[in-house]
Amino acid sequence: MSASDILLKLHRVGYAYDAGNTAVFGIDLSIRNGEVLLVAGANGAGKTSLLKLLGGFLLPTEGRIDFDGKDVSEIPEGRLDEWVAFVRTEGEKVLVGPTVEDELARACRMCGLSGPAIPERVGQALGAVQLSSARNWYLDEMSMGERRRVALAAALIGRPRVVIFDDPLSELDAQGTRVVTKVLHDLARRGLSVVLSSHHLDPAVSLADRVVVLDQGGIVLDGSPQKVLAEEHVLRQAGLPLPPGVELVRRLREKGLVKSDRIPVTIEEAVAFLLDELG
């Protein structure tokens, strides 16, 4: 990872709330341009606090956070808001509509846009989330997954450099999960950094280029999905069971039915792996 690739860098970052409870501590973390990073951990592990630190909503009580080489404490709040978009858990529930265009036009005005720039930017944001035809749809007639993509489109209006998405796959059906997954990968291919959180590895791990696992406020694993999934004992201590495909392969390996040490990330990879091994 070259220095020019790094967008966000945390140096021994910690945060303690006024009541004295420490949310995160000793966090060393670098996030690259165009990277999809999964922050995984059980409830209470510190995920949301870490995401808020990354987004500038909290300033560390110890350590330092750099955005593009600049200390975030020295960046004007309005400028940081232009660079970082934060989509909260169940962000679709705060949409007021009534139509998709009304919602996104409101986001445009909040970003200082006016006149013909508004419909142009609305169209661009909807294209980015694969909802180009939804401009005149009523929000209360849309599925949860579609509304969640509208919330993401609203976050993209300001053309941020990093999108932080708190638990984007929660409560989505299989189709919604597939579409949101593709949208997030498309954003990364355009050069945006994408940070998402989840308290389950499955299916979120299949989105990630890299996975960070938090336990009791500290990072206990940081690496590729395959590297992290190989650390079953650490994951279980952190309250994160293996995805079903990985668990199946692990049990078959224990019984001597498969020999390869390869770790499948998705259920599709697990099926292909087992066909190769058992066929």
Secondary structure as a PSIPRED ss2 file (coil, helix, strand):
# PSIPRED VFORMAT (PSIPRED V4.0)

   1 M C   1.000  0.000  0.000
   2 S C   1.000  0.000  0.000
   3 A H   0.000  1.000  0.000
   4 S H   0.000  1.000  0.000
   5 D H   0.000  1.000  0.000
   6 I E   0.000  0.000  1.000
   7 L E   0.000  0.000  1.000
   8 L E   0.000  0.000  1.000
   9 K E   0.000  0.000  1.000
  10 L E   0.000  0.000  1.000
  11 H E   0.000  0.000  1.000
  12 R E   0.000  0.000  1.000
  13 V E   0.000  0.000  1.000
  14 G E   0.000  0.000  1.000
  15 Y E   0.000  0.000  1.000
  16 A E   0.000  0.000  1.000
  17 Y C   1.000  0.000  0.000
  18 D C   1.000  0.000  0.000
  19 A C   1.000  0.000  0.000
  20 G C   1.000  0.000  0.000
  21 N C   1.000  0.000  0.000
  22 T E   0.000  0.000  1.000
  23 A E   0.000  0.000  1.000
  24 V E   0.000  0.000  1.000
  25 F E   0.000  0.000  1.000
  26 G E   0.000  0.000  1.000
  27 I E   0.000  0.000  1.000
  28 D E   0.000  0.000  1.000
  29 L E   0.000  0.000  1.000
  30 S E   0.000  0.000  1.000
  31 I E   0.000  0.000  1.000
  32 R E   0.000  0.000  1.000
  33 N C   1.000  0.000  0.000
  34 G C   1.000  0.000  0.000
  35 E C   1.000  0.000  0.000
  36 V E   0.000  0.000  1.000
  37 L E   0.000  0.000  1.000
  38 L E   0.000  0.000  1.000
  39 V E   0.000  0.000  1.000
  40 A E   0.000  0.000  1.000
  41 G C   1.000  0.000  0.000
  42 A C   1.000  0.000  0.000
  43 N C   1.000  0.000  0.000
  44 G C   1.000  0.000  0.000
  45 A C   1.000  0.000  0.000
  46 G C   1.000  0.000  0.000
  47 K H   0.000  1.000  0.000
  48 T H   0.000  1.000  0.000
  49 S H   0.000  1.000  0.000
  50 L H   0.000  1.000  0.000
  51 L H   0.000  1.000  0.000
  52 K H   0.000  1.000  0.000
  53 L H   0.000  1.000  0.000
  54 L H   0.000  1.000  0.000
  55 G C   1.000  0.000  0.000
  56 G C   1.000  0.000  0.000
  57 F C   1.000  0.000  0.000
  58 L C   1.000  0.000  0.000
  59 L C   1.000  0.000  0.000
  60 P C   1.000  0.000  0.000
  61 T C   1.000  0.000  0.000
  62 E E   0.000  0.000  1.000
  63 G E   0.000  0.000  1.000
  64 R E   0.000  0.000  1.000
  65 I E   0.000  0.000  1.000
  66 D E   0.000  0.000  1.000
  67 F E   0.000  0.000  1.000
  68 D C   1.000  0.000  0.000
  69 G C   1.000  0.000  0.000
  70 K E   0.000  0.000  1.000
  71 D E   0.000  0.000  1.000
  72 V H   0.000  1.000  0.000
  73 S H   0.000  1.000  0.000
  74 E H   0.000  1.000  0.000
  75 I C   1.000  0.000  0.000
  76 P C   1.000  0.000  0.000
  77 E H   0.000  1.000  0.000
  78 G H   0.000  1.000  0.000
  79 R H   0.000  1.000  0.000
  80 L H   0.000  1.000  0.000
  81 D H   0.000  1.000  0.000
  82 E H   0.000  1.000  0.000
  83 W H   0.000  1.000  0.000
  84 V E   0.000  0.000  1.000
  85 A E   0.000  0.000  1.000
  86 F E   0.000  0.000  1.000
  87 V E   0.000  0.000  1.000
  88 R C   1.000  0.000  0.000
  89 T C   1.000  0.000  0.000
  90 E C   1.000  0.000  0.000
  91 G H   0.000  1.000  0.000
  92 E H   0.000  1.000  0.000
  93 K H   0.000  1.000  0.000
  94 V H   0.000  1.000  0.000
  95 L C   1.000  0.000  0.000
  96 V C   1.000  0.000  0.000
  97 G C   1.000  0.000  0.000
  98 P C   1.000  0.000  0.000
  99 T E   0.000  0.000  1.000
 100 V H   0.000  1.000  0.000
 101 E H   0.000  1.000  0.000
 102 D H   0.000  1.000  0.000
 103 E H   0.000  1.000  0.000
 104 L H   0.000  1.000  0.000
 105 A H   0.000  1.000  0.000
 106 R H   0.000  1.000  0.000
 107 A H   0.000  1.000  0.000
 108 C H   0.000  1.000  0.000
 109 R H   0.000  1.000  0.000
 110 M H   0.000  1.000  0.000
 111 C C   1.000  0.000  0.000
 112 G C   1.000  0.000  0.000
 113 L C   1.000  0.000  0.000
 114 S C   1.000  0.000  0.000
 115 G C   1.000  0.000  0.000
 116 P C   1.000  0.000  0.000
 117 A H   0.000  1.000  0.000
 118 I H   0.000  1.000  0.000
 119 P H   0.000  1.000  0.000
 120 E H   0.000  1.000  0.000
 121 R H   0.000  1.000  0.000
 122 V H   0.000  1.000  0.000
 123 G H   0.000  1.000  0.000
 124 Q H   0.000  1.000  0.000
 125 A H   0.000  1.000  0.000
 126 L H   0.000  1.000  0.000
 127 G H   0.000  1.000  0.000
 128 A H   0.000  1.000  0.000
 129 V C   1.000  0.000  0.000
 130 Q C   1.000  0.000  0.000
 131 L C   1.000  0.000  0.000
 132 S H   0.000  1.000  0.000
 133 S H   0.000  1.000  0.000
 134 A H   0.000  1.000  0.000
 135 R C   1.000  0.000  0.000
 136 N C   1.000  0.000  0.000
 137 W C   1.000  0.000  0.000
 138 Y E   0.000  0.000  1.000
 139 L H   0.000  1.000  0.000
 140 D H   0.000  1.000  0.000
 141 E H   0.000  1.000  0.000
 142 M C   1.000  0.000  0.000
 143 S C   1.000  0.000  0.000
 144 M H   0.000  1.000  0.000
 145 G H   0.000  1.000  0.000
 146 E H   0.000  1.000  0.000
 147 R H   0.000  1.000  0.000
 148 R H   0.000  1.000  0.000
 149 R H   0.000  1.000  0.000
 150 V H   0.000  1.000  0.000
 151 A H   0.000  1.000  0.000
 152 L H   0.000  1.000  0.000
 153 A H   0.000  1.000  0.000
 154 A H   0.000  1.000  0.000
 155 A H   0.000  1.000  0.000
 156 L H   0.000  1.000  0.000
 157 I C   1.000  0.000  0.000
 158 G C   1.000  0.000  0.000
 159 R C   1.000  0.000  0.000
 160 P C   1.000  0.000  0.000
 161 R C   1.000  0.000  0.000
 162 V E   0.000  0.000  1.000
 163 V E   0.000  0.000  1.000
 164 I E   0.000  0.000  1.000
 165 F E   0.000  0.000  1.000
 166 D C   1.000  0.000  0.000
 167 D C   1.000  0.000  0.000
 168 P C   1.000  0.000  0.000
 169 L C   1.000  0.000  0.000
 170 S C   1.000  0.000  0.000
 171 E C   1.000  0.000  0.000
 172 L C   1.000  0.000  0.000
 173 D C   1.000  0.000  0.000
 174 A H   0.000  1.000  0.000
 175 Q H   0.000  1.000  0.000
 176 G H   0.000  1.000  0.000
 177 T H   0.000  1.000  0.000
 178 R H   0.000  1.000  0.000
 179 V H   0.000  1.000  0.000
 180 V H   0.000  1.000  0.000
 181 T H   0.000  1.000  0.000
 182 K H   0.000  1.000  0.000
 183 V H   0.000  1.000  0.000
 184 L H   0.000  1.000  0.000
 185 H H   0.000  1.000  0.000
 186 D H   0.000  1.000  0.000
 187 L H   0.000  1.000  0.000
 188 A H   0.000  1.000  0.000
 189 R H   0.000  1.000  0.000
 190 R C   1.000  0.000  0.000
 191 G C   1.000  0.000  0.000
 192 L C   1.000  0.000  0.000
 193 S E   0.000  0.000  1.000
 194 V E   0.000  0.000  1.000
 195 V E   0.000  0.000  1.000
 196 L E   0.000  0.000  1.000
 197 S E   0.000  0.000  1.000
 198 S E   0.000  0.000  1.000
 199 H C   1.000  0.000  0.000
 200 H C   1.000  0.000  0.000
 201 L C   1.000  0.000  0.000
 202 D C   1.000  0.000  0.000
 203 P C   1.000  0.000  0.000
 204 A H   0.000  1.000  0.000
 205 V H   0.000  1.000  0.000
 206 S H   0.000  1.000  0.000
 207 L H   0.000  1.000  0.000
 208 A C   1.000  0.000  0.000
 209 D C   1.000  0.000  0.000
 210 R E   0.000  0.000  1.000
 211 V E   0.000  0.000  1.000
 212 V E   0.000  0.000  1.000
 213 V E   0.000  0.000  1.000
 214 L E   0.000  0.000  1.000
 215 D E   0.000  0.000  1.000
 216 Q C   1.000  0.000  0.000
 217 G C   1.000  0.000  0.000
 218 G E   0.000  0.000  1.000
 219 I E   0.000  0.000  1.000
 220 V E   0.000  0.000  1.000
 221 L E   0.000  0.000  1.000
 222 D E   0.000  0.000  1.000
 223 G E   0.000  0.000  1.000
 224 S C   1.000  0.000  0.000
 225 P H   0.000  1.000  0.000
 226 Q H   0.000  1.000  0.000
 227 K H   0.000  1.000  0.000
 228 V H   0.000  1.000  0.000
 229 L H   0.000  1.000  0.000
 230 A C   1.000  0.000  0.000
 231 E C   1.000  0.000  0.000
 232 E H   0.000  1.000  0.000
 233 H H   0.000  1.000  0.000
 234 V H   0.000  1.000  0.000
 235 L H   0.000  1.000  0.000
 236 R H   0.000  1.000  0.000
 237 Q H   0.000  1.000  0.000
 238 A C   1.000  0.000  0.000
 239 G C   1.000  0.000  0.000
 240 L C   1.000  0.000  0.000
 241 P C   1.000  0.000  0.000
 242 L C   1.000  0.000  0.000
 243 P C   1.000  0.000  0.000
 244 P H   0.000  1.000  0.000
 245 G H   0.000  1.000  0.000
 246 V H   0.000  1.000  0.000
 247 E H   0.000  1.000  0.000
 248 L H   0.000  1.000  0.000
 249 V H   0.000  1.000  0.000
 250 R H   0.000  1.000  0.000
 251 R H   0.000  1.000  0.000
 252 L H   0.000  1.000  0.000
 253 R H   0.000  1.000  0.000
 254 E H   0.000  1.000  0.000
 255 K C   1.000  0.000  0.000
 256 G C   1.000  0.000  0.000
 257 L C   1.000  0.000  0.000
 258 V C   1.000  0.000  0.000
 259 K C   1.000  0.000  0.000
 260 S C   1.000  0.000  0.000
 261 D C   1.000  0.000  0.000
 262 R C   1.000  0.000  0.000
 263 I C   1.000  0.000  0.000
 264 P C   1.000  0.000  0.000
 265 V C   1.000  0.000  0.000
 266 T C   1.000  0.000  0.000
 267 I H   0.000  1.000  0.000
 268 E H   0.000  1.000  0.000
 269 E H   0.000  1.000  0.000
 270 A H   0.000  1.000  0.000
 271 V H   0.000  1.000  0.000
 272 A H   0.000  1.000  0.000
 273 F H   0.000  1.000  0.000
 274 L H   0.000  1.000  0.000
 275 L H   0.000  1.000  0.000
 276 D H   0.000  1.000  0.000
 277 E H   0.000  1.000  0.000
 278 L H   0.000  1.000  0.000
 279 G C   1.000  0.000  0.000
